[in-house]
Amino acid sequence: NFPAGATANDSIAHTAGHQDDPLVIVGNGKESSAGVITHSDAFTIANAGYSSAYDNLPYGGQTRMGSTYADNTIESWGNIKAADTIPTDDIGILLVKDSSGVYTIQLSVTNPDLSPHIFANGHASITASIKSGGSVGFVPGFITVSDLDITTPPASPTQPIFKVATYNLLGNLSNTYGFQFHVVAR
């Protein structure tokens, strides 16, 4: 595993330059004659303590309870306050823009090797929940979510966007509601 970049000196394993180095690699991978390692059905634990799975479930594939695949983990989530563009808690978000109740959210997700993740257009499950409150008290509203989009600027295959729209009970767009979301994608 050392050719993959594992840190042999554990006194520097926690430093910024070595946190993403593999501590343990499990699975079957291969190294090319050029020294490039290709992971296949591999699972890696990094010095920083996070783990990465490299295999995707096949479409329509059967899952196993408690199993982790590269395409069944939360890639991004956020907690957005009413009329705000700065998430109070988030992972995997590059940008949030508010246009009077229509929020554009741009993702920022890398592969386990830190290369930009290439998303497939529309291949995501995005769940959003509206929070009651804001300037209207505890009056509930409703929320809609678009598909994951890799084609409309500022989206790209490596930094896709999706839109969240929040409405009041009259069906009018309103940015007086906060919301939470999470994204599971390929």
C-alpha positions in Angstrom: 0.0 0.0 0.0 2.9 2.4 0.4 3.2 3.2 -3.4 -0.4 4.6 -3.1 0.9 7.3 -0.8 0.5 5.9 2.7 2.5 7.7 5.3 5.2 5.5 6.8 6.1 8.0 9.5 3.1 8.2 12.0 4.5 11.3 13.6 3.5 13.4 10.5 0.3 11.4 9.5 -2.0 13.9 11.2 -0.5 16.9 9.4 -2.4 18.7 6.5 -0.2 17.2 3.8 -0.8 13.6 5.0 -4.4 13.5 6.3 -5.8 12.1 3.1 -3.0 9.5 2.7 -4.4 5.9 2.9 -3.8 4.3 6.3 -5.4 1.0 5.2 -6.6 -0.2 1.7 -8.8 -3.3 1.5 -9.8 -4.8 -1.8 -8.5 -5.8 -5.1 -6.7 -3.0 -7.0 -3.9 -3.0 -9.5 -0.9 -0.8 -10.3 -0.1 0.0 -13.9 3.5 0.0 -15.3 3.4 3.8 -15.0 2.8 3.5 -11.2 -0.9 4.5 -11.4 -3.1 2.6 -8.9 -6.6 1.7 -9.9 -8.9 0.8 -7.1 -11.5 -1.9 -7.8 -14.0 -2.8 -5.1 -11.7 -1.2 -2.6 -12.3 0.3 0.8 -9.8 2.9 2.2 -9.3 4.4 5.6 -7.4 7.6 5.5 -5.0 9.0 8.2 -7.7 11.6 9.1 -10.1 8.7 10.0 -12.7 8.9 7.2 -13.4 5.9 5.0 -14.1 5.7 1.3 -15.8 3.0 -0.7 -15.0 2.8 -4.5 -17.7 0.4 -5.8 -21.2 1.6 -7.0 -24.3 -0.4 -6.7 -25.7 -1.6 -10.1 -29.0 0.0 -11.1 -31.8 -2.0 -9.6 -29.1 -3.8 -7.5 -29.9 -5.4 -4.1 -28.5 -3.7 -1.1 -27.3 -5.3 2.1 -28.2 -3.7 5.5 -25.4 -1.7 6.9 -23.4 -1.8 3.6 -21.6 1.3 2.2 -21.1 1.9 -1.5 -19.7 5.0 -3.2 -23.2 5.8 -4.5 -25.3 5.3 -1.3 -23.8 7.9 1.0 -24.9 11.5 1.6 -22.7 13.6 -0.8 -24.0 16.9 0.4 -26.3 18.3 3.1 -27.2 21.7 4.3 -29.2 23.7 6.8 -30.3 27.0 5.2 -31.9 29.8 7.3 -34.7 31.9 5.9 -33.5 34.5 3.3 -29.9 33.5 3.8 -27.2 32.3 1.4 -24.8 31.1 4.1 -25.6 27.6 5.4 -25.5 27.3 9.2 -24.3 23.7 8.8 -23.2 22.0 5.6 -21.0 19.6 3.8 -20.3 19.5 0.0 -21.7 22.9 -0.8 -19.8 25.5 -3.0 -22.5 28.1 -3.4 -26.0 29.1 -2.3 -27.9 31.9 -4.1 -31.4 33.2 -3.1 -33.7 34.8 -5.6 -36.8 35.6 -3.5 -37.5 32.1 -2.5 -35.7 30.1 -5.3 -32.4 29.0 -4.0 -29.6 27.7 -6.3 -27.3 25.3 -4.6 -24.0 24.3 -6.2 -22.3 21.2 -4.9 -18.6 20.7 -4.3 -17.7 17.0 -4.0 -14.4 15.2 -4.7 -13.6 11.5 -5.2 -11.6 9.6 -2.5 -8.4 10.4 -4.5 -9.4 14.2 -4.3 -10.1 14.5 -8.0 -13.4 16.3 -8.8 -16.4 14.0 -8.8 -18.1 13.8 -12.2 -21.9 13.6 -11.6 -24.4 12.0 -14.0 -27.1 14.5 -15.0 -30.3 13.8 -13.0 -28.8 10.8 -11.1 -29.5 11.9 -7.6 -32.0 11.7 -4.8 -32.4 15.1 -3.3 -34.6 15.5 -0.2 -35.5 18.8 1.3 -37.6 19.8 4.3 -39.1 23.2 4.9 -38.9 24.8 8.4 -41.9 26.8 9.6 -41.2 30.1 11.1 -39.3 33.1 9.9 -41.1 36.4 9.7 -44.5 34.6 9.4 -44.3 32.9 12.7 -45.1 29.2 12.7 -47.3 29.2 9.6 -46.3 26.3 7.4 -45.3 26.5 3.8 -44.2 24.0 1.2 -41.1 23.2 -0.8 -40.1 21.9 -4.2 -36.7 20.5 -5.4 -35.3 20.3 -9.0 -33.2 17.5 -10.4 -29.5 17.6 -10.2 -28.3 19.7 -13.2 -24.8 19.5 -14.8 -25.5 21.6 -17.9 -27.0 25.0 -16.8 -24.3 27.6 -15.9 -22.8 27.9 -13.3 -23.3 24.1 -13.2 -20.6 21.7 -14.6 -20.2 17.9 -14.4 -17.9 18.5 -11.4 -19.9 21.2 -9.7 -23.6 20.5 -10.4 -26.5 22.7 -9.2 -30.1 22.1 -8.1 -32.8 24.5 -7.1 -35.0 24.6 -4.0 -38.1 26.8 -4.1 -40.0 27.7 -0.9 -43.6 28.8 -1.0 -46.2 30.2 1.5 -49.6 28.6 1.9 -51.0 30.9 -0.8 -48.6 29.3 -3.3 -46.4 32.4 -3.6 -42.6 32.2 -3.6 -41.3 33.2 -0.3 -37.8 33.4 1.2 -39.2 33.6 4.8 -38.7 29.9 5.3 -35.5 28.0 6.1 -35.0 24.5 4.9 -32.7 21.5 5.2 -31.6 19.1 2.4 -29.4 16.2 1.6 -28.2 14.7 -1.6 -27.4 11.1 -2.5 -25.9 10.8 -6.0 -23.8 8.8 -8.5 
